[in-house]
Amino acid sequence: MNNIWPFLWQLIKLGIGAVAVLLFMMTAVLYIVLKLRWVIGKIQSRIGPNRTGGNGWAQTIADALKLFQKEDIIPKGADRWLFTVAPAMVFVPVYLVYAVIPFGDGLTASKMNVGVVYLGAVSCMAVIGIVIGGWASNNRWSLLGAFRAASQLIAYEIPVALALCVPVMIAGSLDLTEIVGLQGGGIQNWIIFKAWPMIPLAFLMLFIAELAEINVAPFDITEAESELVAGFNTEYSGMKFALFFLAEFAESFTLAAILVTLFFGGPSAPLPILGDTLTGAWGSIVSLLWFIFKSWLLVLVILWIRSTLPRVRMDKLMNLCWKCLIPTGLANIMLTALYIVFWVNK
Amino acid sequence: MSGFGNWFTSIAKGLKLTMRYWSPLEKPVTEKYPEEMPKLPERYRGLPVLDTKPDGEAKCVACGACARMCPLGIITVVPSDKKTAKEFTLDASRCMFCGMCVDICPFKALKPARVFELAAGSREEMIYDKEKLIALGKETGERSNTI
């Protein structure tokens, strides 16, 4: 009975952390969606949302509220139980990824010594939810979307894993906090500037493969609107659709966060003077701001690509994965290994 | 395999193009019409309206050429005894903006208006008299007030 209080306190702390991460995720998603619409508007020489809340800032909040009050429709022929479970199956892995991302000094929800493996393992669980959702909808578009998701996402797991290996080999650790720690103390320590050309190649590969993994254009063939209505989420509406939507855009931020963590020094400042010298609460806040800033730049790049490139055809997508990314990834790992053996540990 | 080189160059080209549109220097082509007036072209061809002399009187000498020229017969000119139009009406609801009255006028007393907001609640309101046509002729096509 004596040791229940520390345990309870631990639970409360975990709960607060979970809610904080969830809130952060929601805000990030709402703003990313809004920014996406602004960016696409600008690139298409339009204005984009400019009515709600004066200059359009409240547009996605209004959209979210609209989705929440919509009728929750389950089609007659659908498998009710699987249909209901699928959005959660997609959302939860995306949420779980945030547990290991080091947002700043002492702002990692869970320090894990196999963080990178966890990242790869958890983020590929979302495909199960997509396949279940497509199957349970009892709709041919959904099913086709689910089939495509199965072939695309599972194929792209391999280049993601291969590309993840390279920075891990260079850093010599699977722990994300440790990888970030190695990159502290200025821009010259960031992993992206080490071991040319293996690391930049790995970065490019990881970026392309993760774009396919998180289903954004030009690789959004699982929900290709011009062919499949909306792909696996054709039959979804209201809250369930909102969960899919939330997961999709949260993944954009996750991708940026992973890339920043592995290649761009995570929460450390580009110059030590700009915040690495701070400690305590201020250190945490400044490093968090740096992390968000760097991730935001990468999110902008994702939005830029998303609003530029047309959708890739299914077979071309598979060609890119199996004939280009996987051989390159294997060769890259070999080169990195040789580099480490003959150059670093000579 | 041969296609991958092309992929990257064409992707780079596309990204470069969209980056140009994304830059803050580029203005969107969208016109925010009710909030901001669109900029009318210099030779905008609107409804034919009456031009005025410097003293504010209409240039019209009531020769009636426009009324005879009008394919729809929507212009009526009633001359006064001093070579000015006593009455000049134009049914804007039927005008097709052909501009033949403007072309035929020997004294350049008619000109295309720089106005396009001509909506009205009834057909009778759309029949413009001399005062209304002179007032429309003084419009510059710019509006400072916003909705």
Interface residues (C-beta under 8 A of the other chain):
Chain A: V39 G41 K42 I43 Q44 S45 R46 I47 W304 I305 S307 T308 L309 L320 K323 C324
Chain B: M1 F4 I11 G14 L15 L17 T18 M19 Y21 W22 E26 P28 V29 T30 K32
